[in-house]
Amino acid sequence: MTASALPLSGIRVLELGTVIAGPAVGLFLADLGADVVSIENPRADPFQVARPSTAFLRRNKRSLTIDLARPAGRDLFLDLVRTADVVVENYAPGAVERIGVGYQAASAVNNRIVYCSIKGFLPGPYSTRLAADELAQMMGGLAYMTGLPRKPMRAGASITDLGVASFATMAILAALVQRERSGIGQHIHGGLFETVAFWMSQHLAILGATGTAPEPTSVRGVWEQMRWPIYDVFDAAEGRQVFVGILNDKQWASFCAEFDLGSLKDDPDLQTNEQRLHSRQRLLDHLGPLLRNCASDELMGRLERAQVLFAPINSPADLLADPHLRATGRFLQTEFKGKRFPLPALPLQSSAYRLGIRHQPPPPGKDTLALLEESGYDRERVAELRRQGVIQVAGNSKQEDER
């Protein structure tokens, strides 16, 4: 697959990323065809770069190692900004400004630059605080709604980092469209805390409309909030668990028909969702043993025929064998630290292009020489920057010098 077939082909992105949120924005843009250059810090913790969990965040990018703390490194970065379209950064509050590569400095050399800053908080009273995914989940109400009373629980993935990255990517794409009309760029801010606060909209809507604050889902389940009588996890015969949701009268009728539950279907006390809600425990007591007699594959086949909601309770490892994901090519074979393994593609599909891997995750500095050559730096200048410690190159230094 060529980059020219992808929608963001020709867009240059400079990524000043750390941990997940900033690099995730770069990932989304890179997978869609942008030329994303990860600006690596030579003093970064090697463990952070080498962690297996970072492999998916580095794909389809090129890597350039610059010491931004040096004046010559700052000048080099700003020189790259002159021909870039987007800068993404998620350094600590005030860091890019202190080293002279913030929005004001970038826009001074390129007023068309779209500059995206992701922090723990949007500009305001909290904006100088440090933050992380888990902190945002705790502070934003998600951990409260997910856990038990007085036992908040974070989600099992870095969903706040990926969530703010999704919103930031949306804003970047909108800014690029707006730039076509205005001719100038803009500064975009994304906040972890505000991302989770936005996710609380449905709960805040209930509070606003009823005056009653929703309890954690563990206390007052989704079934009760949405008035769905069957919305539960059941055990299958071999111990595997399956979620089942029956949302309306039509689904209840088809479920009863599939499982030969004529007596329940005809019961005058179970004719409506509200009636079934009042008899919920009775239904669970009846359905639990019934479904436990079915092997999980048989159970899911029957639930699919009944056209009700159902899902196996999968672990991450189970996803690798999922027939739908495998049949639709949703995994990209990724090479990282000498190993090759499948990782999910972006969860979208277009009739105009196909997602894939153009660049395997690079080691830090892999593309330093090529990128500087593309930017017009001659060999003497590159050699001087290397001697000064402004740039670093991955691999065999002698071989690279002889290019």
N, C-alpha and C positions, 0 to 999 in steps of 0.2 A: 504494500500500500504506500503510495506517495503522499508526501505532506500536502502537495498542491490540491489533492482531492478533498482535503478537510476544510471546514468553514473558517478557521482562524489562521490558515496559511498566510504568511507574510506579516503577521503580528509578532513583534519582538517584546518579550517580557523579561524583566530583570527581577529575580526573586531574592530578597533578603529574608530568608525564612529560617525558623527554628522550631523544633519539636513537630507539631502537626498542623496547626491552623494555617500558617503562611504557606508551607510547602503543599498543603492540600489545594489551595487556590492555584498554585502553579501546576499541580497535577491536572486539575480540571481543564485549565487552559491548554496545557501541553497535549493532553489526550485529544482535544478538539483541533489540534494542528498548530498552535502557536509555537514559536521558537522560544522556549523558556530556558533562560540561563540562570542556573542556581549559583549565586555568589557565595562562595564558601569562606568561612572564617578560619584562617590557618591555626588559630588558637582554640578552636572549638573542641569540646570533649569528644575524643575519638569514639567513645562508646555510643554517643548519640548517633553518629553517622553509621556505625557498624551494626546497630541493632537490626535484627531481622524485620522488626515491625516497621522500619522505615523503607523497606524495599519498594513497596507500592507507591510511596510518595516521591521516589526519585526517577521513576520511569519516564521515558520520552523527554527527558531534560538533558541539557548539556551543563557541564560544571566548570566554573572558573574560580580559582582561589585568589582572593585579594585581601591584603591586610588594610582594612578601611581605617584603622587607627593611625596609619601613617599618612601624612599630607599627600604624598604621591599616590597612595592607594585611593584616597578620596578623590583626587583629581582624575584618576583613571576611571573610577566609577562614573563620575559626572560626564566624562567624555563618552562613555557608553550610553548614558541617558540621552545624549543629543540625538541619537538615531533610534531610540527605543519608543515603544508605544505605551507600555505599562510598567510600573514598579509596584511590587507587592512586598510589604514588610510586616513582620510581627515581632520586632525586637521589644525589649522592655520600654515602658513609657519614657520618652525623652531621649532615648539612646541615639536614634538616627539624627536628631537635631544636634546633639552634643558633638558628633563626629562630622557633621557638615554634609549629610546626605539626605536630609529630610525634604519635605515637599517644597519648601521655599527655595532651597538650593537647587532641587531638580527642575522646578518650573522656571527658574531663572535662566537655565541653559536650554530648556525645551518647553515652551508654553503649551504644547500639545500633549504633554505627558499626562496619563491617567495614573494617579498615585493612590494606592490602596494601603491603608494602615489598619491592622487588626490588633486590638488590645483587649484587656479584660473588660473594659468599660468604655462606652462612648464618651466624648468630651463632656465633662461635668464634675460634680463634687468628688467622685470616686476615681477620676481618670488617671491619677498618679499611682494608684494601687497596683501591685502585682496580682496576677490572677492565673488560674489554670482551669481546665475543663471541669474537674471535680468541684472546685470552688463555685463555679458558675451554676452547676447543677444544684448545689446546696443552697446558694443564695437566691437562685431564681425560682425555687419552688418545686423543681422536678424531683429532687431526692426525697422531699417531703411526700409528694404524691406517689412515689414509687415504693417507698419503704413501709415499715410498720410504725405505729405511733411511737414517737421518741426514738426511733431507730431508722433514721434516713438512710437511703440506699442509692448509690450512684448506678447509672445504667452500665451494662456490661461491655460498652464500647465507647470510644471518645466521640460521642455524638455531638457534643457542643462544639468541639473543634471543627468537625466536619460540617456541622450546621452553619456556623458563622462563615466558613469557607464557601459554602453553597450560596448564601446570601451575598457575600462579597463578590463572588463570580458574577452573579446576576447584575449587581451594581456596576461592575467593570464593563460588562457587555453593553449595558444601557449607556454608560459614559462614552464608550467608543461610538455608538450610534449618534449620541448627542454631539460628539466632536465633529462628526461629518457635517452637521448643520452650523455649529458655532465656530469651528476652527480652533478651539482651545480645549485643553484638558481640564481636570478637576481633581480635588482631593476627596477620597472616599474613606469613611471610617466604618469599621465593623467592630462589634462588641460581643464578647462571650456572654456576659450577664444579660444584655438586652436580647440576645438570641433565645435564651431560656425563658426570659420574661414573655417574649412573643409566643412561645410554645404554651404558655399558661393561658392563652386567650380563651380557650373553651371553658376552663374552670372559672376564669374571671367573668365570663359571660353568664354562667350559672349564678355566680355570686351577685352580679348586677341585676339579673332578672328576678331572682327569688329571695335575695337577702340572706341566703344560707351558704356558708363557705363549704365547698366540697371537701369531704374527708379523703384521706389517702385511699387509693384504689384497693389496697389490701384490706381495708376495713369495709368500705362500701364499693363493691366491685362494679366493673363496667356494666355488668348485667343489670344492676339496680339503677345506676345512673341513666342508662339508655332504655330501661324497661324491657330488656330481653331476657326471658325466663331461662333459656338454655344458652349459656355462653361460658363454657367451662372446659377444663382439661380432664380427660378420662384415661384410665389405664386400659391398654389392649392386653391380649392373652399373654404375650411373651414379655410383658413389663414395659414395652414402649408406650409413651404417652401421646395422645392425640387430642388436639383442641377441636371442639365442636361448637358451632354457633347456629341457633335456630331463631330467626329474627321476626317471622311473621306467620300468619295463618297458613299461607300457601306452602311455606317450607315445612311447617309442622305436619301438614297433611301428607306431603311427599315423603317425609321422614317416617311417619307411621306406616305408610304403605310399603316402603322398602324393608322395614324391620318387622312387618306383620304385627303391628300394634293397634289392631282394630278396636280393642276395648278402650284404649286411651283416646284414639281419634274420635270415638263416638261418645265419650264421657261428657255429659252436659256441663260438668264443672271445669272442662278444659277446652272450651270452644274458642276462647279469645286469648290474646297475649296477656291481658291483665289477669284473667282467670288462672292461666298457667303460672303467672308470676306469683300469685297467692299460694299456688300449690307447688312451688318450686322444689322444696325439699322432698316432697312425695315423688316428684318426677326424677330427681337425682337418685333417690333410693332405688327406683325401678330401673333407670337406664344404666347406672353404674355396673351392676352385675351382668346385664345384657351385653353391653359393649365389651366387657372384660372377657367374654367368651369368644370374641373374634380376634384372630391374628391381625396385626396392624395393617398389613397390605390388604387383607380382605375387608377390614373395617373401612379403610379409606376408599376402596373401590365402591362399596355400598353407599358411603356418604356422598361420593361424587355422583352416583346415579340418582341419589335423592336430591341433588342440587342444593345442598346446604353448605354453610361455611365449614371448612375443616382444614387442619394442618397438623403434620407431625411436629413434635417438639424436637427440633434438631440441635445438635452441637455444631460448632464451626466445622469440625472434621466431617460431619455428615453431609455438608454442602458439596464437598468434592465429589461425592457419588450421586448427587441429586440428578435424576434423569432429565429434568427440564433444563437445568443449567448446562449440563453436558451436551444435550442435543442442540441447544441454541448457541453454542460457542461463547458462553459468557465468561470463560476463563482465558487469561492471557499467560502464556508461558514466560516466566520471569527468571532471569539469571542474576544471582546475587551471591557474592563471595564463594564462587566455585560451585554453587548448586543451582539447579533448575527446578522450578515448582510453579503451580498454577495460582494466579491471583485474579480476583474478579475485575472485569472491565467496568467502566462507568455504566450505571444502570439506565441506559437509554439506547434507542435504535432509530436510525434515520433512513429514509429511502434514498438519500443523496450521498451518503458516505458510510464507511465502515470503520469502526474503531479497531485499533491494533497497537502494536509496539513498533515504533520507529527507532528508538534508542533504549537499550537496556540501561538499568540504573547505573550511573557512572560513579567511579571512585572520585573523591574530591580532587579537583584540578585536572581531570582527564582532558578537558577541551581548552585549557588555558591558552596554549600556543595557537591553536586553530582560530579561536575567537579573536585573539589580538591581531592575528594576521588578517582576518576578515575586516577588522576595524582600522586597518591601515598602519599598524605598528611594524616598523622594520625590525630586522633581526638584532641590530645593535641596540635599539631602544628596549626590546624585550629582554635581551641579555642584561642590560643595566638594571631593569626592574627586578630581575631575578637576583642579581648580586646584592641589591638593596634590601631583599626580603619582602618586597611589595607584592610579588606574585609567587605562587608555587605551582609546580607541575607534577602530576601523578606519573609514576612509571620510572623508567631508567633515564636519569638526567642526561647522561652523555648522548644517548640515542636521540633524545628530544632536542638537544642543542645542535645536533647535526642535521636537523630537518632542513 
